[in-house]
Structures are given as C-alpha cells and as structure tokens.
Amino acid sequence: MGQILGLLIFLVLVGFFVIISVLNKKTPVPESCQHAYMEAQSCETCAVSGGCSFKEAIDMMKEIKK
C-alpha cells in the first residue's frame, strides 16, 4: 500500500511540473522586460568567459527598469 501511495504522489508531482512547464512556455514576456530578454537570448558571454555573473544580470535589469 505504501509503494502505491508513494508512486501516486510522485506521478502527481510530475504531472504538476509538466502542466506548469507548458503554461510557462505559453506566457509572453512582459513588454518592460522585452529588451533584457532579447539581449539574454543572444548572450555569448558564458561560452567566452566560462560563466555569467548573476549580480551583473540583476544590475542590468534594474537599469532597464528605471
């Protein structure tokens, strides 16, 4: 009985993840973030320097929001 309950909980969690993923892909990017989104899509910094700086990305988004 315990294995069936565990499997059922696992399947519910996987189903929830799939539904949220599908809904997230259908959500459009807000207009206020469009510029940052397009810039991030063409970013090649990770391939050149070995990684992005999370702090720099947040600072850039704050500047765009102003």
PyRosetta script that sets phi, psi and omega in degrees:
from pyrosetta import init, pose_from_sequence

init()
pose = pose_from_sequence("MGQILGLLIFLVLVGFFVIISVLNKKTPVPESCQHAYMEAQSCETCAVSGGCSFKEAIDMMKEIKK")
pose.set_psi(1, -39.9)
pose.set_omega(1, -178.4)
pose.set_phi(2, -65.1)
pose.set_psi(2, -36.5)
pose.set_omega(2, 179.5)
pose.set_phi(3, -67.9)
pose.set_psi(3, -38.8)
pose.set_omega(3, 179.3)
pose.set_phi(4, -66.0)
pose.set_psi(4, -42.6)
pose.set_omega(4, 178.2)
pose.set_phi(5, -63.5)
pose.set_psi(5, -42.4)
pose.set_omega(5, 177.9)
pose.set_phi(6, -62.8)
pose.set_psi(6, -42.7)
pose.set_omega(6, 178.3)
pose.set_phi(7, -65.1)
pose.set_psi(7, -39.7)
pose.set_omega(7, 178.4)
pose.set_phi(8, -64.0)
pose.set_psi(8, -43.6)
pose.set_omega(8, 178.1)
pose.set_phi(9, -63.3)
pose.set_psi(9, -42.4)
pose.set_omega(9, 178.3)
pose.set_phi(10, -61.3)
pose.set_psi(10, -44.9)
pose.set_omega(10, 179.9)
pose.set_phi(11, -65.0)
pose.set_psi(11, -36.7)
pose.set_omega(11, 176.9)
pose.set_phi(12, -64.5)
pose.set_psi(12, -42.9)
pose.set_omega(12, 178.7)
pose.set_phi(13, -64.7)
pose.set_psi(13, -42.3)
pose.set_omega(13, 177.7)
pose.set_phi(14, -64.3)
pose.set_psi(14, -43.7)
pose.set_omega(14, 177.9)
pose.set_phi(15, -61.3)
pose.set_psi(15, -41.2)
pose.set_omega(15, 177.9)
pose.set_phi(16, -62.1)
pose.set_psi(16, -44.2)
pose.set_omega(16, 179.2)
pose.set_phi(17, -61.5)
pose.set_psi(17, -43.7)
pose.set_omega(17, -179.5)
pose.set_phi(18, -64.1)
pose.set_psi(18, -44.1)
pose.set_omega(18, -179.9)
pose.set_phi(19, -63.0)
pose.set_psi(19, -45.4)
pose.set_omega(19, 179.5)
pose.set_phi(20, -63.5)
pose.set_psi(20, -39.3)
pose.set_omega(20, 178.7)
pose.set_phi(21, -63.4)
pose.set_psi(21, -43.3)
pose.set_omega(21, 179.7)
pose.set_phi(22, -64.5)
pose.set_psi(22, -44.7)
pose.set_omega(22, 179.7)
pose.set_phi(23, -65.3)
pose.set_psi(23, -36.3)
pose.set_omega(23, 180.0)
pose.set_phi(24, -66.2)
pose.set_psi(24, -38.3)
pose.set_omega(24, 179.2)
pose.set_phi(25, -68.8)
pose.set_psi(25, -26.5)
pose.set_omega(25, -179.5)
pose.set_phi(26, -83.1)
pose.set_psi(26, -14.1)
pose.set_omega(26, -178.0)
pose.set_phi(27, -78.1)
pose.set_psi(27, 124.3)
pose.set_omega(27, 179.7)
pose.set_phi(28, -72.7)
pose.set_psi(28, 155.1)
pose.set_omega(28, 176.7)
pose.set_phi(29, -72.8)
pose.set_psi(29, 131.5)
pose.set_omega(29, 178.9)
pose.set_phi(30, -59.7)
pose.set_psi(30, 146.7)
pose.set_omega(30, -177.9)
pose.set_phi(31, -59.7)
pose.set_psi(31, -34.7)
pose.set_omega(31, -179.1)
pose.set_phi(32, -68.4)
pose.set_psi(32, -18.2)
pose.set_omega(32, -179.9)
pose.set_phi(33, -108.0)
pose.set_psi(33, 0.8)
pose.set_omega(33, -174.1)
pose.set_phi(34, -58.0)
pose.set_psi(34, -44.5)
pose.set_omega(34, -178.2)
pose.set_phi(35, -62.6)
pose.set_psi(35, -47.3)
pose.set_omega(35, 179.9)
pose.set_phi(36, -63.7)
pose.set_psi(36, -38.3)
pose.set_omega(36, 179.4)
pose.set_phi(37, -63.7)
pose.set_psi(37, -46.1)
pose.set_omega(37, -179.2)
pose.set_phi(38, -65.7)
pose.set_psi(38, -38.0)
pose.set_omega(38, 178.1)
pose.set_phi(39, -65.8)
pose.set_psi(39, -39.2)
pose.set_omega(39, 179.8)
pose.set_phi(40, -68.5)
pose.set_psi(40, -30.3)
pose.set_omega(40, -179.7)
pose.set_phi(41, -68.4)
pose.set_psi(41, -27.4)
pose.set_omega(41, -178.5)
pose.set_phi(42, -105.2)
pose.set_psi(42, 12.3)
pose.set_omega(42, -178.0)
pose.set_phi(43, -71.6)
pose.set_psi(43, 129.9)
pose.set_omega(43, 177.2)
pose.set_phi(44, -119.7)
pose.set_psi(44, 15.2)
pose.set_omega(44, -177.1)
pose.set_phi(45, -62.8)
pose.set_psi(45, -39.8)
pose.set_omega(45, -177.3)
pose.set_phi(46, -61.3)
pose.set_psi(46, -38.8)
pose.set_omega(46, -179.3)
pose.set_phi(47, -70.9)
pose.set_psi(47, -29.7)
pose.set_omega(47, -176.9)
pose.set_phi(48, -85.5)
pose.set_psi(48, -50.5)
pose.set_omega(48, -172.6)
pose.set_phi(49, -97.8)
pose.set_psi(49, -8.3)
pose.set_omega(49, 179.0)
pose.set_phi(50, 93.6)
pose.set_psi(50, 2.2)
pose.set_omega(50, 176.9)
pose.set_phi(51, 164.7)
pose.set_psi(51, 153.5)
pose.set_omega(51, 178.1)
pose.set_phi(52, -92.2)
pose.set_psi(52, 156.4)
pose.set_omega(52, 175.2)
pose.set_phi(53, -99.4)
pose.set_psi(53, 117.9)
pose.set_omega(53, -178.7)
pose.set_phi(54, -63.0)
pose.set_psi(54, -39.2)
pose.set_omega(54, 179.9)
pose.set_phi(55, -63.0)
pose.set_psi(55, -41.1)
pose.set_omega(55, 178.5)
pose.set_phi(56, -62.6)
pose.set_psi(56, -39.7)
pose.set_omega(56, 179.6)
pose.set_phi(57, -64.7)
pose.set_psi(57, -41.2)
pose.set_omega(57, 179.0)
pose.set_phi(58, -66.2)
pose.set_psi(58, -42.6)
pose.set_omega(58, 178.1)
pose.set_phi(59, -60.9)
pose.set_psi(59, -40.8)
pose.set_omega(59, 179.4)
pose.set_phi(60, -63.4)
pose.set_psi(60, -41.9)
pose.set_omega(60, 179.8)
pose.set_phi(61, -65.9)
pose.set_psi(61, -36.0)
pose.set_omega(61, 177.2)
pose.set_phi(62, -64.6)
pose.set_psi(62, -38.4)
pose.set_omega(62, 179.4)
pose.set_phi(63, -67.5)
pose.set_psi(63, -39.0)
pose.set_omega(63, -179.7)
pose.set_phi(64, -67.3)
pose.set_psi(64, -36.6)
pose.set_omega(64, -177.3)
pose.set_phi(65, -66.8)
pose.set_psi(65, -28.4)
pose.set_omega(65, -177.8)
pose.set_phi(66, -63.6)
pose.dump_pdb("model.pdb")
